[in-house]
Amino acid sequence: MKIGIIGTGSIGGTIARKLRAAGHTIRIANSRGPDSVRALADEIGADAVDVNGAVKEADAIILAIPLPAMAQLGTELFEAVPVDVPIIDTSNYYPGLRDPRIPGIDEGMPESVWVSNQLGRPVIKAFNNILAHSLAELGLPEEAPNRLAVAVAGDNPASKRIVMALVNATGFDPVDAGSLEESWRQQPSTPAYCCDYGAEMMRNGLAAAIKGDAPKKRDQMPELFARLGPAPTHDDVIAMNRSLNPLVRR
């Protein structure tokens, strides 16, 4: 597949690296232009492009940028993209840690529904509920024991199947998390969020989510991170997330 990736941080860059290793043709971009992504592109065998080049003739598009940057992309960027091309939203809303307040989300709109409204296109929510370290280091071959899972939510079954195949190619079990309206179940501080769970526990976490409960816990994150100190480990963050929503293994 020809995959365009906008955003080359810890999530976007890792996805680009993994999907290129899986044999896909990758074009990467960010807001600063091709020269700023050329080193990574050359390293992994991808093409450095601008955002228009990332979406042109792509079979799938991955957006790995913060929510404020989503709003700046606008709707015109995607006007020529066929409706059957999945647009994958990997973002999370972190008010108080990184993002300004977004009234619609604060009033209960699922984050990826808000993103879809900004882009004027349906999106598939994926790769948002796994930590960057886990994505980079903990992927395993299909059918491997103890393989971690990634939730995938969206409304178009064909697009969702494509995205689930890409999740599998990066080394994780894709778990169908329902419609885009239900994607709040994988947002920050829900039971399925960034806990390094396998598929069964991921499904348990999605089912256990209580609407409206996670934002109150999410807003505690600045204080919780302060308690972890200036350099929390991956295991520290996993333990913190699990402590917010304890699940019983079945």
N, C-alpha and C positions, 0 to 999 in steps of 0.2 A: 504494500500500500504506500501511497504518497501521503505523508503526514506532516502537516504544518504545526509548529509549536511556537506560541507567542509567550515569552517569559523563559529565562534561562537561569533562574535561581536554583535553590536546592531541590525543588520538586520538578520544575520544567527541565532543568539540565539533566537530572537523573533519568526522567522518562525518555528524553531524547537519546541518551546513551544506551539505555536498555532496548528501546525499540529499534535503534540502528543495529545493535548487536543481534537482534532477532531477524534482521534481513530487510527491514522496511527502509524506504527512501525518506529521509528526514530533512526538512527545511526549518531553520530556527530563526527567530527574530525577537527583538525587543523594541522599546520605545526610542532607543538611542541610535538605531540604524545598524546596517550590516557589519560595519567595521568593529563594533563593540561585541559582536558574537562570533567573529571570525576565528579566534583562537580555539574556542570550543568546537566550532564546526570542523575545523581542520583536524582537531584531535580525534574526533569520533567518526569522521567521514560523512558529515552532513553538509548542507548548503547554507551559507549565511545570506539572509535576505532581509528585506524590510517587511512590515506587517502585511502589506498588500501581496508580496510574494509568498508569504506563509499561507495565505488562504486561497491563492489562485490555483485552480485545478487540483486541490487537495481532496483526498479520499476521506480524511478525518482531520479535524482541527482541535488542538488542545490549548486551552487558555490557562496558563499558570502564572497569573498576575493578581495583585491585590484588588479588592472590590473597587476602590476609587479609580484604579486604572481601567477596570472594565467599563465604567461609565464613559471614560474618555475615548474608547474605541469607536463608539457610535454605531449607527445602523448601516451606514453606507458601505462599510467595509465588507459586509456579508451579503449585499444585494445580489451579487452575481454567483454566490455559492448555491449550488443545487440544494433543494430541500432535503434530499436523502443523505447529505453529508453530515455526519455527527459533529456537533460542536460540544466539546467536553469541558466542563467547568470544574476546576480543581480547587477553587478558592474557599476561604473561610472568613468569617466576620469576627474581627478581634477589636472591638471598641475598648479603649483604655490601654491597650497594648500597642496597637499600630494604626487602627482605622478611626476616622471621625465617625460620629454617630450618623446612622442612616435611618430616618424616621420610619420608612415603610417596613424595614426589617424589625426595628424596635417595636412596631405595632403588631408583629406576628407573621409577616410575610416570610415564607421560606427563602433563605438566602439565594438559592439558584433560580427561584421564580423571579426574584428581583433582578438577577443577572440577565435572565431571559428577556425581561422587559427593557433593560438597557440596550440589549443587542438587537431587539426586534426579531429574535429567532428562538425557537426551542433549544434547550441545551440538555445534555446528559450530565448528571452529577457523579463524579468519580475521582479517585485518588486524593480526596480531601481528608479522609479519615484514617490516614496512615502517616506516621512520622517520617521525616526525610531520611533519617538514619535507617529506619526499617525498610523503606523503599529502596535505598541504595545497597544495603548490606544483607538483608534477611530473606530475599527472594529464593525460592526453591523450584526444582523441576515439577511439572505436573505429576500428580499422584504421590508426591513425596509426603511422608508422615510429618505432622506438625507444620504444614504449610500455612502461612498467615493468609488472611482474607482482606478484600477491599470491597466496600459496598458500591453499588451502581444503581442510581435512580434515574428514571426518565419515562416519557410518555410514548415514545416511538419504539415498538418492539424490535424492528430491524436495526435501528441505530443502537439500541441497547445491546443487541447481540454482538455488533461490531466492537463496541467499547468493552464488553466482557471478554472478547477474544484478545484485545490489547492488554487488558489487566492480566490475563493468563500468560501472555507473552512476556510480561515483566517479572513473572515469578510468583504470582499470587492467585488465590482462588477468588473468582468474582462471585459476589453474592447479590442477587436481585433484591433491591431495597424498595421496590414499588415505584409509584408514580413520582413525578417531579414535585407535586404538592406534598408528598410524603417524605421528601428529602430532608425535612427538619430532623428526622430520626437519626441522621448521621452528621449533624452539625456539632460544633464544639460543645463539649461537656455533656453530651448524651452518652448512654451506656455503650454505644458502639464506636465511640470516637477515640481513635489513637490509643488503643489498649493492647495491641499486638495479639488479637484473637484469631483463632482458626474459624472456618466457615460456620460450624455449629454454634460456637459462642457468639459469633457476629450476628447470626440470626436471632439468638436469644436477646442480644443487646438491642437490636432494632425493635424487637417486639416489646421490650421492657420500657422503651422511651415514653415519657409522659409529656404531652404537649404543654409548652409554657414553662416547664421545669428547668430546662437547660440554661436559658439566659441568666437566671439568677446564679447558677453555679459558675457559668462562664465569666460573669463579672467579678467573681472572686479570684480569677486567675492572676492578676497582677500581684495580689497579696501572697498567693500560694507560690508563685515563682520567686518572689522576694525571700520567702522562707527557705527555698532550695539553694539560695546563694547565687553568686555571679556565674558559676559554670555548672549548671545541673547536668547530670549524665542522662543518657537515654533511659536507663532503668529508673532513674528518679522521676522522669516525666511520665513514664508508663505507670509507675506506682501511684503517682498523684492522680492521673486520670482514672485509674481503677478505683481509687478510694472515693472518688466523687459519686460513683454508681456501682457499688459492689454487686457482682453477679455470682450466682451459685452454679458451679459446673455440674452438668447433668451426664 
